[in-house]
Structure formats: C-alpha cells, structure tokens
C-alpha cells in the first residue's frame, strides 16, 4: 500500500451473508478499516466479519439507501468504499484505488461492475459494464434515502477507475427472481409515492425498449444463454414495475 495514500474505510451492509462475505472481506483487506453494519443475521455473519478484523455494528434495517449511509457515517475515515457482501474487489481495481487516493483528482469514483449470472460473468448487454459509483469522500457525497435503487449523490467531480468490481452472488435462479420481485414492488411504491402514474403504453413498450437497448444494441446476445435469460428477466421486471404501479392506484 502506498504510504501517502488517503486512509480508506470499506463499508459493508449484511444480513445472513456468511456464505458470501468471506471472499468480500479478503478482497477488502487492503483498506485501513472495514466496517460491517449487520441488520440481524443469524448465520454467523457477525462472527465471521470479526474474525477478519472488521468492526461490526448492529442496526435494524432502514432501507438500502439509509442503511448504507449509516455505515458510511460510522466509518473512521472520510474516503469510503462501499461494497455488498457478494462483491469482490479485483486486483486491478485495488491498484486503481490505491493510485487514485494518493492525490485524488475527484471527490468520487465509479468503476465497472461485472455481474456473474448462471455461472457466467456477463460482459455485454445490461450486465456490463454496469458503472457503479462506490468510492467517495463522504464530506462531498452521500447515499440517497431511496429504499431501493439507491444512488450516491455528490456535489463535485466524478472520475472513472480501471478494474472490475466482481459481483458473484452465487444465488439460485429462484432466489434471484424472489429478490427481483421485492425490488419491483419497492420501485413501484417509490414511483407512486412520487406522484408518477403508469398506463398501457408503459406496460407494452418498456420491455421492448429494454430488450432492443441491451440485447441488441449493447450486444447482450454475445453472453449466450445466460445473457438471454438475464435480459428476459429484466424486461419482465420492467413490465411488473408498471403493473404494480397500476395495481396500487386501483387499491
């Protein structure tokens, strides 16, 4: 680690992530501190994190954005890298982070996230590069309060780094679909609460536009059968979000 690099905290939120967390913690050991905010795990997640030297805090679930912001505020250092338990920092990305924090030229950095789906890392379509803003100076940036589809908001320049953040959930297709069902419900609730409405046009054309954009124009077909299944689920999710919005308006 370069001696002149800015001190770095890694912030991770967890819930029953013992089967995934170890590789994440190993990839984050280059940081000066690891903070794990756990929302009630019963599978040994907290003990595992402590074995890797992480500082573990308990916090009841606040929603994705608020939970991540809680972890950021609990960190000891102003530069924070936010990870999920099923993500790993690649060696190339680690080198990029170390170099960027010697003399930061931006207040936040984004980098490509490479998603593993049905045993294959997706390199095209919706699955890649999936630019993710995860490294930032918390004095100039923070997580939004969104319960889902949370994002980092910053008042300064954002730059890009080389190297992939590897997303390796290793979850079953059934678990993936269950999670997507929860996400579309939350997304629909947020949209309705923001005063948005949906109609037949959204139901019909949103999945079609998504398919053309990601499967054809961004060449998701090059990822084989996993790529096709991934975009098919994405198109279905798009339709279900608007269907759930319509449902909420009729209740």
Secondary structure, DSSP 8 states (H G I E B T S, - for coil): --TTS--EEEEEEESS-HHHHHHHHHHTTTSSEEEEEES---SSHHHHHHHTT-EEEE-----HHHHHHHHHHH-SSSEEEEEETTEEE-HHHHHHHHHHTTS-SSSEEEE-EEEEETTEE--SGGGS---EEEEEETTTEEE---SSS--EEESS-EEE-SS-EEE-----HHHHHHHHHHHHHHHHHHHHHTT----HHHHHHHHHHHHIIIIIIT-GGGGHHHHHHHHHHHHHHHHHHHHHHHHHHH-
